[in-house]
Amino acid sequence: MPDIDLYGLRSQFSREHILLCFNGPISRSLIEEIGNALRNHLEADRVQPGAAMDVFGIYIELTQNIRHYVTRMGYSEQDGAATVVVGRDGQGRYVVLAGNLVEREDGATLKARVEELAAMDKPALKAAYKAQLRQPKEEGALTGAGLGLTDVARKSVEPLQAHVSEVNEDGRVFFSLRAVV
């Protein structure tokens, strides 16, 4: 591993108001531990209970989606690594970013779904959420970019933003999602 200027990294995190950053393989227990740390930070920061629940809920939804996708795809530990960042923007709002490697087609599908949700106003998002709740679940059907993502869009105070980065790794791309609370 090359020599890393840890103080420089810490300074950058402080300048950019990054509260939590994780990069690596993500397990159920790790999601829980990071979630506990996030919850403790939000309590110490005296965040309004509703906003704290939204930040925590978005973090859980995004990291669990990554974990489920990686498991379903049978990715190796390295290919299944997630990158998660929680910070604050210039207006003091919380920003949750999460990303991981996905198959190229899945990245395009996810990006299109996020753009579809981003174009909806709050009443349309609420209606879409309720419509998805009423849909019968097919036994054995694969899920993804469904109810949870719609709920993240509902909780976000700005339209969701998705980005697909080319990485030239076996037809995979890096998909990232940004939500603001």
N, C-alpha and C positions, 0 to 999 in steps of 0.2 A: 504494500500500500504506500502510495506517495505521501510525503510529509504534508500534512494539512494544517493550515493556519486556523486552528480552532477558535482563537480569539477573534480573528477576522470574520469567521462564519457566525460566531455569536453576535458580533457587532452588526453584521448584515441582517440577521434575524431581528435584532432589536430595532434597527432603523425601519425595517419593513413590517414591524408589529406581528411577527410570526410567533405564535404561542406554542405550537405543537407541530413537529415535523417528523414523519416516519417514512423510511424507504427500506423495503425488504419483504421477505415472505410474511404473509399475514395468516394467523390462525384464529380460531374462535377465542381462545384464552387471551391472545394478544389484543384482539378487538376489545374484549372486556376490560383488560388492564388499561389500555389507552383511553377507553371510554370513561373509566373511573377517574383517571387523571384529568381528563377534560371536564368532567362534572365538578370535580373539586376546584378546578381553576374558575369555572363559571360561578360557583358559589362564593369563592373568595373575592371575585370581581364584582359581586353583588348584582349580577345580571338579572333583569326582570325574569320571574319564573317562566313565563310563556316563551320568551326569547331563548332562555337557557334550554328549555325542552326542545325547541325547534333546532337549535344548533346540535344538541346531543342526538336528536332523532335523525337529522340529516347525516351526521357522522356515521351513525350505526347503519343506516340504510345503504349508504355508498360503500362502506367497507364490507358489509355482508354481501352486497351484490358482487363485489370483486371476488370475495372468497368463494361464493357459489359458482361463479363463472369459471374460475381457475380450476376448481374441483371437477366441474362438469366436463371441462375440456381436457383434463388430465395433464395439465401443464407441469413441468418440473418446478422445483422450488425457486430456481432462478427466474424462469419465465413467468412464474406466478407471483412475482414480487409486486407489491403495491406501493404507490407514493401517495401520501396523505399529508396535507398541510391545513392547519387551522390558524387563522390570523385575524387581524382587524384592518379595515380600510381607513382611509383618511377621515371618514365620517363617524368612525367608532363602531361600525357595523362588523359583525363577524362574517368571515369568508371561509367557506369550507371547499377545499379542492381535493379531488381524488382521481387517481388514474392508474392504468395498468395496460399491459399488452393484451390485445384482442386480435382475433382474426379480422382481416381487412374488410370482409363483407359485414361482419358484426359491427365493426367501427362505423361503417357507413350507415347501417341501419340505426344504430344508437344516435348518431349525430343528427340524422333526419328526424328521429323521434323527439330529441331535445329541441330542435328548431321548431317543430310543430307545437310543442308545449310552450316554448318561449313566445310564440306568436299569440297565445291565448291571454285574455285578461283574467282577473280573479274569478268573476262569475263563470266564465267558460271552463276554467280549471276545476272549479267546484263541481260543475255539471259533469265534466269528464270523469272526475274521481267517483262521483255517485254512480255514473253509468257503469264504470268498471267494477264497482262493488256488487252491482246487481247481476253481472254476467256470470253464468254458471261456469264453474271450473271443470275443465276436461281432465279426467283421470289420466295421469302420466304425461300431461302436456308440459312442455318446457316453458318456463316463465322468463321474463326479462323485459326491461323497459316498459313495465306495466304499472300497476297500482302504486308501488313504492316510488317510482320515478315521478309519477303524477303528484304524489303527496309532497315530494321534495320541491317540485315546482310551485305547489300551493304555499309552502312555507317560506319560500324565497321571496325577498322584497324586490328583487330585480329578476328579469328573465334569466333562466338558466343559460349558461354558455358551455358549449362543448368544443373540443378541439381534437383533431386527429393528426398525429405527427407520424411521418414516415420514418421507419427505423431499419428497413431492409433486413428483417429477421424472419425468414421462412414465411413470407406472405402476411406477416403480422404488422400491426400499427399500434401506436400508443394512444389510447383514448383517455382524455381527461375531461372532467366536469367541474364546473364552478357554480356554487350556490351562495347567495348572500342573505344573511338574516340580520 
